[in-house]
Amino acid sequence: MAATPSPLPRWAPTPSPSRPLWRWGGGTPDAGHRGGWSLGSAFAWARGGGGAAGGGAAPGGGVCVPGSGCELAPASPTAVAAAADAAVFLTWEDVRVTVAGGARGAAAVEILDGVSGHARAGEVLAIMGPSGCGKTTLLDTLAGRLGPGMNKTGLILINGRQEKLAYGTSAYVTQDNVLMSTLSVREAVYYSAQLQLPDTMPAPEKRAHADRVIREMGLGDAMDTRIGGRITKGISGGQRKRVSICIEMLTRPRLLFLDEPTSGLDSAASYHVMSHITRIAAREGMTVVAAVHQPSGDVFELFHGLCLLAAGKTVFFGTVSDATEFFTLNGFPCPHLRSPSDHFLRTINKDFDEEMVESSKANRKTAAEAIDILTTAYKSSSYSEKTTHQIVEMKHMDGASFRRREQASFSTKLLVLTRRSFINMHRDIGYYWMRLAVYLGIGVCLGTIFYQVGYSYSSIQSRCEVIMYTTALLTFMAIGGFPSFVEDVKVFRKERLSGHYGVSEFVISNTLSATPYLSVIAVLPGAMLYYLTGLTKGVDHFTYFVIVLCICCLLVESMMMIIAAIVPDFLMGIIIGAGLQGVMMLNGGFFRLPSELPKPVWKYPCYYISFHKYAVQGFYKNEFMGLSFPSDQLVESNVTISGMLVLKSKLQVEMGYSKWVNLAILCGMMVIYRIIFFVIVKVAEEIRPKLGGKRGCVR
């Protein structure tokens, strides 16, 4: 019996009659599915055909166990229509990208020079070329991720329209593997699934889906191994790359960008990963654009299209088979038994121009000459005309608009991020545990040096020194966890750019997860030195002491968040953070009394914006109010000095408000610093597209 022709475009995902479609979000809910959630207009996922009691085949060759979420009802006609709408046709014409010259007044450097092409649903387009040819720049341009200072011209269309890439419909796997080193592979993917997949999807289904994606990437044996980083070895670099791909593949995006997906992988792993991505693209109608540096012959054969670049220019665009023919027609045939990808890259790599390339028309030519010959030939060739015709044809395809997919709720994201951050801080020894050990050691030293200072006249100065040293040390040492925090910010930037969660969720979750640890490193060393030195007795006095220490630590971490947002390099961040705190200490009212500070700059405004002022004065009030000391016997004997007099005359403490107002001011400064971090990130997101030039599609 002859098959009925499909009404869908030939590059649209073709529903299989033996495989139901799993629908999610935005479509008509499957009536038979529990909980009312469905995988609908966002993507159509072909699942294994149902068997009898034993369960059917699951994706990736696994077995579908009843009750695990693999068994799903057959798709309705609406689901088939949604699958057709899910196709993404990406076209770009005459794309040029320039970056400002390094020297003042220097001409702009052109990175891409009039590049045109297209990507179809269900296919994998490979962007290839030697290092520095503009592969990643083209990928960033198509994904709307150009950095500041880069200007783009040209037309980029999605389904014939200029659109923003909505969450869940597109994903970008970066060349750098930005992952939390303390998490295991299973935890990293599962936490990401909880953030990306909607609340209407039950938790067991999310867990099962995450496990399937992990196994599809060949990471089943490394599920419970930590990713590793600065401290622990963890998994290999190639496995980290596959974890990054897993995280972005969780939502089965309609448009997937891959930057060097095979870097760090051996030839076998590269083939299995790319073949799996190719199968998913063909099965689900996913449009895949990958920048690949040096694919093996087997991997190269998996690609449907090839965009070959050299020095920012198009050497060839078309099918893989046409590329070999194009090189042969222009005098650069592929030698026998040599991989075509190796031959193409060897021909156009001008980094080693002293080594000549072979040509059938001229015995030997430089790579620069070969590039000129090929780029000129391509512009006037039938392959270029074919590409132009296909771009025009695809621009008139009326595909579905990008709609933002359903995500987890704010509360769910907040809970997941808090739990993940808490685990990360617990496992990273450099985050808080090293600081706690240092604080305990210094607490013993400080407590024994100032052991039981007593109530003599000299104890006034000793108490002030203990208070100032404790305040300065605990806050200054907060920069010790800055390298770990910078890693967190890198993960946040990457996940934020992918739309997994917002800035507010990150700020609140970081505060909630850090507070218990900061409380521990404030209470334990604080209690040790407080009672060893013999400061003012009383539970209320001690409670105030440790609360202020904890708030000061939170405040400094908030300040370091701002520095991390502006200066992501941890070495520069530590230097800047230490310098800022050093200046604040000088204006805290201890090293120089407030009346003696130079009024321009140092007193107004530095003295009033230094958090050390409010912390130290709160400690002074907590310590001296209610005490009395004998006067200096060398000046006047048998006279008692009250603590109030010490505060007013000797320490010049502002007595117009209570110590609790000092605490409230510190809390307000901590909140203000976190709000500043929030504003900096949001403003950076707003100005980034403007600095990066006008783009056809933005993230």
C-alpha positions as CSV (number, residue, x, y, z in Angstrom):
1,M,0.0,0.0,0.0
2,A,1.5,3.4,-1.0
3,A,2.2,5.8,1.8
4,T,0.2,9.0,1.9
5,P,2.4,12.0,1.2
6,S,3.0,14.1,4.3
7,P,1.4,17.6,4.2
8,L,4.4,19.0,6.2
9,P,7.5,20.6,4.7
10,R,10.1,18.1,3.9
11,W,12.4,19.5,6.7
12,A,9.6,19.5,9.3
13,P,9.4,16.7,11.9
14,T,7.5,13.8,10.6
15,P,5.3,12.0,13.2
16,S,5.8,8.3,13.3
17,P,2.6,6.2,13.2
18,S,4.1,3.8,15.7
19,R,5.4,6.4,18.1
20,P,3.2,8.7,20.2
21,L,4.1,12.3,20.7
22,W,4.8,13.7,24.2
23,R,3.4,17.2,24.4
24,W,4.3,20.0,26.8
25,G,2.9,23.4,27.5
26,G,0.6,25.7,25.6
27,G,-1.3,23.0,23.7
28,T,-4.4,21.1,24.5
29,P,-3.8,18.9,27.5
30,D,-3.9,15.2,26.9
31,A,-7.1,14.0,28.6
32,G,-5.7,10.8,29.8
33,H,-2.5,12.1,31.4
34,R,-2.4,12.6,35.1
35,G,-2.0,16.0,36.6
36,G,-3.1,17.8,33.4
37,W,0.5,18.5,32.3
38,S,1.4,17.9,28.7
39,L,4.4,18.4,26.4
40,G,2.6,20.3,23.7
41,S,3.4,23.2,21.5
42,A,6.9,23.5,22.8
43,F,8.1,20.2,21.3
44,A,7.0,16.8,20.2
45,W,9.1,14.0,21.7
46,A,8.8,10.6,20.0
47,R,8.7,7.9,22.7
48,G,9.2,4.2,22.4
49,G,6.3,2.2,21.1
50,G,4.1,0.6,23.7
51,G,4.4,-3.0,24.3
52,A,2.3,-5.2,26.5
53,A,2.9,-5.8,30.1
54,G,6.7,-5.7,29.8
55,G,7.0,-2.1,28.7
56,G,8.2,-0.7,25.5
57,A,11.4,0.8,24.2
58,A,12.5,4.0,25.7
59,P,14.6,6.7,24.1
60,G,18.2,5.8,23.8
61,G,17.6,2.1,23.6
62,G,16.5,1.7,27.3
63,V,13.5,-0.2,28.5
64,C,10.3,1.7,29.5
65,V,9.3,0.5,32.9
66,P,5.6,0.9,33.7
67,G,5.1,3.7,36.2
68,S,8.3,5.4,35.3
69,G,6.6,8.0,33.0
70,C,7.6,6.3,29.7
71,E,4.2,5.1,28.9
72,L,2.1,7.8,27.3
73,A,-1.2,8.1,25.5
74,P,-1.1,8.3,21.7
75,A,-1.0,11.9,20.4
76,S,-4.1,13.6,19.2
77,P,-4.3,15.4,15.8
78,T,-3.6,18.6,17.7
79,A,-0.3,17.2,18.7
80,V,0.6,16.4,15.1
81,A,-0.2,20.0,14.1
82,A,1.9,21.3,17.0
83,A,4.8,19.2,15.8
84,A,4.5,20.9,12.4
85,D,4.4,24.3,14.0
86,A,7.5,23.5,16.0
87,A,9.7,23.7,13.0
88,V,12.3,26.5,13.0
89,F,13.7,28.0,9.8
90,L,16.7,30.1,10.6
91,T,18.2,32.4,7.8
92,W,20.9,35.0,7.8
93,E,21.9,37.3,5.0
94,D,25.0,39.4,4.5
95,V,26.0,39.3,8.2
96,R,28.9,41.5,9.1
97,V,30.5,41.8,12.5
98,T,33.1,44.3,13.5
99,V,34.9,45.1,16.7
100,A,36.6,48.3,17.7
101,G,40.3,48.5,17.1
102,G,42.7,48.1,20.0
103,A,44.5,51.4,19.7
104,R,42.7,54.8,19.9
105,G,41.5,55.9,16.5
106,A,42.3,52.5,15.0
107,A,39.9,51.2,12.3
108,A,37.4,48.6,13.3
109,V,38.4,45.0,12.8
110,E,36.1,43.0,10.6
111,I,35.4,39.5,12.0
112,L,32.6,38.4,9.7
113,D,32.4,39.7,6.1
114,G,29.0,39.2,4.4
115,V,28.2,35.7,5.6
116,S,24.8,34.2,4.4
117,G,23.2,30.9,5.1
118,H,20.3,29.0,6.6
119,A,19.5,26.1,9.0
120,R,16.6,23.8,8.7
121,A,14.5,21.8,11.2
122,G,15.5,18.2,11.6
123,E,19.1,18.9,10.3
124,V,22.5,19.6,11.8
125,L,24.5,22.5,10.2
126,A,28.2,22.5,10.9
127,I,30.1,25.8,11.0
128,M,33.8,24.9,10.3
129,G,37.0,26.7,9.7
130,P,40.5,27.2,11.1
131,S,41.0,29.0,14.4
132,G,40.1,32.6,14.3
133,C,37.9,32.3,11.2
134,G,34.8,33.6,13.0
135,K,32.9,30.3,13.9
136,T,32.0,31.3,17.4
137,T,31.3,34.9,16.4
138,L,28.8,33.7,13.8
139,L,27.2,31.3,16.4
140,D,27.0,34.1,18.9
141,T,25.5,36.4,16.3
142,L,22.8,33.9,15.4
143,A,22.0,33.3,19.1
144,G,21.9,36.9,20.0
145,R,24.9,36.7,22.3
146,L,27.4,39.2,20.8
147,G,29.5,40.8,23.5
148,P,29.9,44.5,24.2
149,G,31.9,46.5,21.6
150,M,30.9,44.2,18.7
151,N,28.7,45.7,16.0
152,K,26.5,43.6,13.7
153,T,24.8,44.3,10.5
154,G,22.7,42.1,8.3
155,L,19.4,40.3,8.5
156,I,18.7,37.3,10.7
157,L,15.2,35.8,10.5
158,I,13.5,33.0,12.4
159,N,10.6,31.6,10.4
160,G,10.7,34.7,8.2
161,R,10.5,37.2,11.1
162,Q,12.8,39.0,13.4
163,E,12.1,37.4,16.8
164,K,13.5,37.2,20.3
165,L,14.5,33.7,21.4
166,A,12.0,32.8,24.1
167,Y,12.9,30.5,27.0
168,G,12.8,26.8,26.3
169,T,12.6,27.2,22.5
170,S,16.3,27.7,22.1
171,A,19.5,26.6,23.9
172,Y,23.2,27.4,23.7
173,V,26.0,25.0,24.8
174,T,29.0,27.2,25.3
175,Q,32.6,26.2,24.6
176,D,33.5,26.6,28.3
177,N,32.0,24.1,30.7
178,V,30.6,26.3,33.4
179,L,29.3,23.9,36.1
180,M,29.2,23.6,39.9
181,S,32.3,21.5,40.7
182,T,30.9,20.2,44.0
183,L,27.8,18.5,42.5
184,S,27.7,15.1,41.0
185,V,26.5,14.6,37.4
186,R,23.1,13.4,38.6
187,E,22.7,16.3,40.9
188,A,23.7,18.9,38.4
189,V,21.3,17.6,35.7
190,Y,18.5,17.0,38.2
191,Y,18.7,20.4,39.8
192,S,18.6,21.9,36.3
193,A,15.6,19.8,35.4
194,Q,13.8,21.1,38.5
195,L,14.6,24.7,37.5
196,Q,13.7,24.3,33.8
197,L,10.7,22.0,33.7
198,P,7.3,23.2,34.9
199,D,5.7,22.5,38.3
200,T,2.9,20.7,36.6
201,M,5.4,17.9,35.7
202,P,5.7,15.6,38.8
203,A,9.0,15.4,40.5
204,P,9.4,11.6,39.7
205,E,8.9,12.4,36.0
206,K,11.6,15.2,36.2
207,R,14.0,12.8,37.9
208,A,13.3,10.0,35.3
209,H,13.7,12.5,32.4
210,A,17.0,13.7,33.8
211,D,18.3,10.1,34.2
212,R,17.3,9.4,30.6
213,V,19.1,12.4,29.2
214,I,22.2,11.5,31.2
215,R,22.3,7.9,29.9
216,E,21.7,9.2,26.3
217,M,24.9,11.1,26.6
218,G,26.8,8.0,27.8
219,L,27.2,9.2,31.4
220,G,25.5,6.4,33.1
221,D,28.6,5.1,34.8
222,A,29.6,8.6,36.0
223,M,26.2,9.6,37.4
224,D,27.3,9.7,41.1
225,T,30.8,11.2,40.4
226,R,31.4,14.8,41.3
227,I,32.1,17.2,38.4
228,G,35.2,18.4,40.1
229,G,37.2,21.6,39.6
230,R,39.7,23.6,41.7
231,I,39.9,21.1,44.6
232,T,38.8,17.7,43.4
233,K,39.7,15.9,40.2
234,G,36.1,14.8,39.3
235,I,35.1,13.7,35.8
236,S,37.1,14.3,32.6
237,G,36.8,17.4,30.4
238,G,34.9,15.5,27.7
239,Q,32.4,14.3,30.3
240,R,31.9,17.9,31.5
241,K,31.1,18.8,27.9
242,R,28.5,16.1,27.8
243,V,27.0,17.3,31.1
244,S,26.7,20.8,29.6
245,I,24.9,19.3,26.6
246,C,22.6,17.3,28.9
247,I,21.5,20.4,30.8
248,E,20.6,22.3,27.6
249,M,18.9,19.3,26.1
250,L,16.5,18.8,29.0
251,T,13.7,21.0,27.5
252,R,14.3,19.5,24.0
253,P,14.6,23.0,22.5
254,R,13.5,23.8,18.9
255,L,16.7,25.6,18.2
256,L,20.0,24.3,19.6
257,F,23.4,26.1,19.3
258,L,26.5,24.1,20.0
259,D,30.0,25.7,20.4
260,E,32.7,23.1,20.0
261,P,30.5,20.1,21.2
262,T,33.3,17.6,20.4
263,S,36.1,19.4,22.2
264,G,37.7,17.2,24.9
265,L,36.0,14.1,23.5
266,D,37.8,11.2,21.9
267,S,36.7,10.1,18.4
268,A,34.3,7.4,19.7
269,A,32.6,9.7,22.2
270,S,32.4,12.5,19.6
271,Y,30.7,10.2,17.2
272,H,28.2,8.9,19.8
273,V,27.3,12.3,21.1
274,M,26.9,13.9,17.7
275,S,25.0,10.9,16.3
276,H,22.6,11.1,19.3
277,I,22.1,14.8,18.7
278,T,21.5,14.1,15.0
279,R,18.9,11.4,15.8
280,I,17.1,13.7,18.1
281,A,17.2,16.6,15.6
282,A,15.7,14.3,12.9
283,R,13.1,12.7,15.2
284,E,11.9,15.9,16.8
285,G,12.4,18.5,14.1
286,M,15.1,20.3,16.1
287,T,17.3,22.8,14.3
288,V,20.9,22.4,15.3
289,V,23.7,24.8,14.5
290,A,27.2,23.6,15.7
291,A,30.6,25.3,15.5
292,V,33.0,22.4,15.1
293,H,36.8,22.7,14.9
294,Q,38.2,19.4,13.8
295,P,35.6,16.6,13.4
296,S,36.6,13.1,12.6
297,G,35.5,11.6,9.3
298,D,32.6,9.6,10.9
299,V,31.3,12.8,12.7
300,F,31.7,14.8,9.5
301,E,29.4,12.4,7.7
302,L,26.6,13.1,10.2
303,F,26.2,16.7,9.2
304,H,23.5,17.7,6.8
305,G,24.9,21.1,5.9
306,L,28.3,22.8,6.0
307,C,29.3,26.4,6.4
308,L,33.0,26.7,5.8
309,L,34.6,30.0,6.9
310,A,38.1,31.4,6.4
311,A,39.2,34.9,7.6
312,G,35.5,35.8,8.2
313,K,34.4,35.0,4.6
314,T,32.3,32.2,3.3
315,V,34.4,29.6,1.5
316,F,31.4,27.3,0.9
317,F,27.9,26.8,2.1
318,G,25.8,23.8,1.1
319,T,25.6,20.1,1.6
320,V,28.6,18.0,2.7
321,S,28.6,16.1,-0.6
322,D,28.6,19.3,-2.6
323,A,31.5,20.6,-0.7
324,T,33.8,17.9,-1.9
325,E,32.6,18.5,-5.5
326,F,33.1,22.2,-5.1
327,F,36.8,21.8,-4.0
328,T,37.5,19.4,-6.8
329,L,36.0,21.7,-9.5
330,N,38.2,24.6,-8.3
331,G,41.4,22.6,-8.3
332,F,41.7,21.3,-4.8
333,P,40.5,17.7,-4.9
334,C,40.5,15.6,-1.7
335,P,43.3,13.1,-1.8
336,H,42.5,9.4,-1.6
337,L,41.9,8.0,1.9
338,R,42.0,11.5,3.5
339,S,39.0,12.7,5.4
340,P,37.2,15.6,3.5
341,S,37.0,17.7,6.7
342,D,40.8,17.4,7.2
343,H,41.4,18.3,3.6
344,F,39.1,21.4,3.7
345,L,40.7,22.8,6.9
346,R,44.2,22.0,5.7
347,T,43.6,23.8,2.4
348,I,42.3,27.1,4.0
349,N,44.4,27.3,7.1
350,K,46.8,30.2,6.4
351,D,48.4,30.2,9.9
352,F,51.2,28.1,8.3
353,D,51.5,29.7,4.9
354,E,55.1,28.7,4.5
355,E,53.7,25.2,4.0
356,M,52.2,25.1,0.6
357,V,48.9,23.4,-0.3
358,E,48.5,21.1,-3.2
359,S,46.5,22.1,-6.3
360,S,45.8,20.3,-9.5
361,K,45.8,23.6,-11.6
362,A,49.0,25.0,-10.1
363,N,51.5,22.8,-8.5
364,R,51.7,24.6,-5.2
365,K,49.7,27.5,-3.7
366,T,49.6,29.2,-0.4
367,A,46.5,28.9,1.8
368,A,45.8,32.6,1.4
369,E,45.8,32.1,-2.4
370,A,43.5,29.1,-2.0
371,I,41.1,31.1,0.1
372,D,40.9,33.8,-2.5
373,I,40.3,31.3,-5.2
374,L,37.6,29.5,-3.3
375,T,35.8,32.5,-1.9
376,T,35.7,34.1,-5.4
377,A,34.6,30.9,-7.0
378,Y,31.8,30.4,-4.5
379,K,30.3,33.8,-5.0
380,S,29.7,33.1,-8.7
381,S,28.9,29.4,-8.4
382,S,25.6,27.6,-8.6
383,Y,26.0,26.6,-4.9
384,S,25.8,30.3,-3.9
385,E,22.7,30.7,-6.1
386,K,21.1,27.6,-4.6
387,T,21.8,29.0,-1.1
388,T,20.2,32.3,-2.0
389,H,17.2,30.6,-3.5
390,Q,16.7,28.4,-0.4
391,I,17.0,31.5,1.9
392,V,14.2,33.3,-0.1
393,E,12.1,30.1,0.0
394,M,12.6,29.7,3.7
395,K,11.8,33.3,4.5
396,H,8.3,32.7,3.2
397,M,7.7,29.7,5.3
398,D,5.0,30.7,7.8
399,G,6.2,28.9,10.9
400,A,5.0,29.2,14.5
401,S,6.0,32.2,16.6
402,F,8.4,31.7,19.5
403,R,6.4,31.4,22.7
404,R,7.9,31.2,26.1
405,R,7.5,27.8,27.6
406,E,6.1,27.1,31.0
407,Q,8.8,27.1,33.7
408,A,9.0,26.3,37.4
409,S,7.4,28.8,39.7
410,F,9.3,31.5,41.6
411,S,9.0,29.6,44.8
412,T,10.2,26.3,43.3
413,K,13.2,28.0,41.8
414,L,14.0,29.7,45.0
415,L,13.8,26.4,47.0
416,V,15.9,24.5,44.4
417,L,18.5,27.2,44.2
418,T,18.7,27.5,48.0
419,R,19.1,23.8,48.4
420,R,21.7,23.6,45.6
421,S,23.7,26.6,47.0
422,F,23.6,25.1,50.5
423,I,25.0,21.8,49.3
424,N,27.7,23.7,47.2
425,M,28.8,25.7,50.3
426,H,28.8,22.6,52.5
427,R,31.0,20.7,50.1
428,D,33.4,23.5,49.1
429,I,36.0,23.5,51.8
430,G,37.2,27.0,50.7
431,Y,33.8,28.6,51.0
432,Y,33.4,28.7,54.8
433,W,35.2,25.9,56.5
434,M,38.7,27.2,56.0
435,R,37.5,30.6,57.3
436,L,35.9,28.9,60.3
437,A,39.2,27.1,61.1
438,V,41.1,30.4,60.8
439,Y,38.6,32.2,63.0
440,L,38.8,29.6,65.7
441,G,42.6,29.7,65.7
442,I,42.7,33.4,65.9
443,G,39.9,33.4,68.4
444,V,42.1,31.3,70.7
445,C,45.1,33.7,70.1
446,L,43.1,36.8,70.7
447,G,41.4,35.3,73.8
448,T,44.6,34.3,75.4
449,I,46.5,37.5,74.6
450,F,43.7,39.6,76.0
451,Y,42.7,37.0,78.6
452,Q,40.3,38.6,81.2
453,V,41.1,42.2,80.5
454,G,39.3,43.2,83.7
455,Y,38.0,46.7,84.6
456,S,41.1,48.7,85.1
457,Y,41.7,52.0,83.3
458,S,43.9,50.3,80.8
459,S,41.1,47.8,80.0
460,I,39.3,50.5,78.2
461,Q,41.8,50.6,75.5
462,S,42.1,46.8,75.5
463,R,38.3,46.4,75.0
464,C,38.4,48.8,72.1
465,E,41.3,46.9,70.5
466,V,39.5,43.6,70.9
467,I,36.3,45.0,69.4
468,M,38.1,46.7,66.4
469,Y,40.3,43.7,65.7
470,T,37.4,41.3,65.8
471,T,35.3,43.5,63.5
472,A,38.1,44.0,61.0
473,L,39.3,40.4,61.0
474,L,35.9,38.7,60.5
475,T,34.9,41.1,57.7
476,F,38.3,41.2,56.0
477,M,38.5,37.4,55.9
478,A,35.2,37.3,54.1
479,I,37.1,37.9,50.9
480,G,38.6,34.4,51.4
481,G,35.5,32.8,49.9
482,F,35.5,35.2,46.9
483,P,37.1,32.6,44.4
484,S,34.3,30.2,45.2
485,F,31.7,32.9,44.9
486,V,33.1,34.0,41.5
487,E,32.5,30.4,40.3
488,D,28.9,30.7,41.5
489,V,28.5,34.0,39.7
490,K,29.8,32.3,36.5
491,V,27.2,29.6,36.8
492,F,24.6,32.2,37.5
493,R,25.5,34.3,34.4
494,K,25.4,31.2,32.2
495,E,22.1,29.9,33.6
496,R,20.6,33.5,33.6
497,L,21.6,34.0,30.0
498,S,19.8,30.7,29.2
499,G,16.7,31.9,31.1
500,H,16.7,29.3,33.8
501,Y,16.0,31.8,36.6
502,G,16.2,35.5,37.4
503,V,18.5,37.7,39.4
504,S,16.1,38.0,42.4
505,E,16.0,34.2,42.8
506,F,19.8,34.1,42.9
507,V,20.2,36.9,45.3
508,I,17.6,35.6,47.8
509,S,18.7,32.0,47.6
510,N,22.3,33.0,48.1
511,T,21.4,35.0,51.2
512,L,19.3,32.2,52.6
513,S,21.9,29.5,52.0
514,A,24.8,31.6,53.3
515,T,23.2,32.8,56.5
516,P,23.5,29.5,58.5
517,Y,27.2,29.2,57.7
518,L,27.9,32.8,58.5
519,S,26.0,32.4,61.8
520,V,28.3,29.4,62.7
521,I,31.5,31.2,61.9
522,A,30.2,34.2,63.9
523,V,28.9,32.4,66.9
524,L,31.7,29.8,67.6
525,P,34.8,32.1,67.3
526,G,32.8,35.0,68.8
527,A,31.8,33.0,71.9
528,M,35.3,31.8,72.3
529,L,37.0,35.2,72.3
530,Y,34.1,36.9,74.0
531,Y,34.3,34.9,77.2
532,L,38.1,34.4,77.1
533,T,38.7,38.2,77.0
534,G,36.1,38.8,79.7
535,L,33.9,41.3,77.8
536,T,30.6,42.5,79.4
537,K,28.7,39.5,80.8
538,G,25.1,38.9,79.9
539,V,23.2,36.8,77.4
540,D,21.7,40.0,75.8
541,H,25.2,41.5,75.3
542,F,26.6,38.3,73.8
543,T,23.6,37.9,71.5
544,Y,24.0,41.4,70.2
545,F,27.7,40.8,69.7
546,V,27.3,37.7,67.5
547,I,24.3,39.2,65.6
548,V,26.4,42.2,64.6
549,L,29.3,40.0,63.5
550,C,26.9,37.9,61.4
551,I,25.3,40.9,59.7
552,C,28.8,42.4,59.0
553,C,29.8,39.1,57.3
554,L,26.6,39.2,55.2
555,L,27.3,42.8,54.4
556,V,30.8,42.2,53.2
557,E,29.7,39.3,51.1
558,S,27.0,41.6,49.6
559,M,29.8,44.1,48.7
560,M,31.9,41.3,47.2
561,M,28.8,40.3,45.1
562,I,28.9,43.8,43.6
563,I,32.6,43.5,42.9
564,A,32.1,40.0,41.3
565,A,29.4,41.5,39.0
566,I,31.8,44.2,37.9
567,V,35.2,42.4,38.0
568,P,34.7,38.7,37.4
569,D,38.4,37.9,37.7
570,F,38.8,36.6,41.3
571,L,42.4,37.9,41.7
572,M,41.4,41.4,40.8
573,G,38.3,41.1,42.9
574,I,40.2,40.1,46.0
575,I,42.6,43.1,45.5
576,I,39.7,45.5,45.0
577,G,37.7,44.1,47.9
578,A,40.7,44.2,50.3
579,G,41.5,47.8,49.2
580,L,37.9,49.0,49.8
581,Q,37.7,47.4,53.2
582,G,41.1,48.8,54.2
583,V,39.8,52.3,53.4
584,M,36.6,51.7,55.4
585,M,38.6,50.5,58.4
586,L,40.6,53.8,58.4
587,N,37.3,55.7,58.6
588,G,35.7,53.5,61.3
589,G,36.4,55.8,64.2
590,F,39.1,53.7,65.9
591,F,42.4,54.6,64.2
592,R,41.4,58.3,64.0
593,L,38.6,59.8,66.1
594,P,35.7,61.3,64.2
595,S,36.5,64.9,65.2
596,E,40.1,64.4,63.9
597,L,39.2,63.1,60.5
598,P,39.7,65.6,57.6
599,K,36.2,66.8,56.8
600,P,36.5,66.8,53.0
601,V,36.3,63.2,51.6
602,W,37.3,61.3,54.8
603,K,34.6,62.4,57.1
604,Y,32.1,63.5,54.5
605,P,31.1,61.1,53.0
606,C,33.6,58.2,53.7
607,Y,33.0,58.2,57.5
608,Y,29.2,57.9,57.1
609,I,29.2,55.2,54.4
610,S,31.8,53.0,56.2
611,F,30.0,50.1,57.8
612,H,32.8,49.8,60.3
613,K,31.5,53.0,61.9
614,Y,28.1,51.6,62.7
615,A,29.5,48.1,63.7
616,V,32.2,49.5,66.0
617,Q,29.9,52.1,67.6
618,G,27.2,49.4,68.2
619,F,29.9,47.2,69.8
620,Y,31.1,50.2,72.0
621,K,27.6,50.9,73.2
622,N,27.0,47.2,73.9
623,E,30.2,47.0,75.8
624,F,30.6,50.2,77.8
625,M,27.1,51.3,78.8
626,G,26.5,50.4,82.4
627,L,30.2,49.8,83.3
628,S,32.5,52.0,85.3
629,F,36.3,52.2,85.5
630,P,38.9,53.8,87.8
631,S,40.5,56.9,86.3
632,D,44.1,57.2,85.3
633,Q,45.9,57.2,88.7
634,L,48.7,59.3,87.2
635,V,46.2,62.1,86.5
636,E,43.7,61.9,89.2
637,S,43.3,59.3,91.9
638,N,40.2,57.8,93.6
639,V,37.9,58.9,90.7
640,T,35.5,56.6,88.8
641,I,34.8,57.0,85.1
642,S,31.5,55.8,83.8
643,G,31.1,53.9,80.6
644,M,28.8,56.7,79.3
645,L,31.6,59.2,79.7
646,V,34.0,56.9,77.9
647,L,31.6,56.7,75.0
648,K,31.0,60.4,74.7
649,S,34.4,61.9,75.4
650,K,37.1,59.3,74.8
651,L,35.5,57.4,71.9
652,Q,33.3,60.2,70.5
653,V,30.4,57.7,69.9
654,E,27.1,59.2,68.6
655,M,24.7,58.8,71.5
656,G,21.5,60.1,69.9
657,Y,20.3,56.6,69.2
658,S,20.6,53.1,70.7
659,K,22.8,50.3,69.6
660,W,19.8,48.6,67.9
661,V,19.7,51.5,65.5
662,N,23.3,50.7,64.6
663,L,22.2,47.1,63.9
664,A,19.3,48.3,61.8
665,I,21.6,50.5,59.7
666,L,23.9,47.6,59.1
667,C,21.0,45.4,58.0
668,G,19.8,48.2,55.7
669,M,23.3,48.6,54.2
670,M,23.4,44.8,53.5
671,V,20.0,45.0,51.7
672,I,21.1,48.1,49.8
673,Y,24.3,46.3,48.6
674,R,22.3,43.3,47.4
675,I,19.9,45.7,45.6
676,I,22.9,47.3,43.9
677,F,24.0,43.9,42.7
678,F,20.6,43.3,41.3
679,V,20.5,46.7,39.6
680,I,24.0,46.2,38.1
681,V,23.1,42.8,36.6
682,K,19.8,44.1,35.2
683,V,21.4,47.3,33.8
684,A,24.1,45.1,32.2
685,E,21.4,43.0,30.5
686,E,19.8,46.1,29.2
687,I,22.9,47.8,27.8
688,R,24.5,44.6,26.5
689,P,22.3,44.5,23.3
690,K,23.1,48.2,22.7
691,L,26.8,47.7,23.1
692,G,26.8,44.6,21.0
693,G,24.9,46.3,18.2
694,K,21.4,45.8,16.9
695,R,20.6,42.2,16.4
696,G,18.0,40.3,14.5
697,C,17.3,37.9,17.3
698,V,18.2,38.4,20.9
699,R,18.2,36.2,23.9
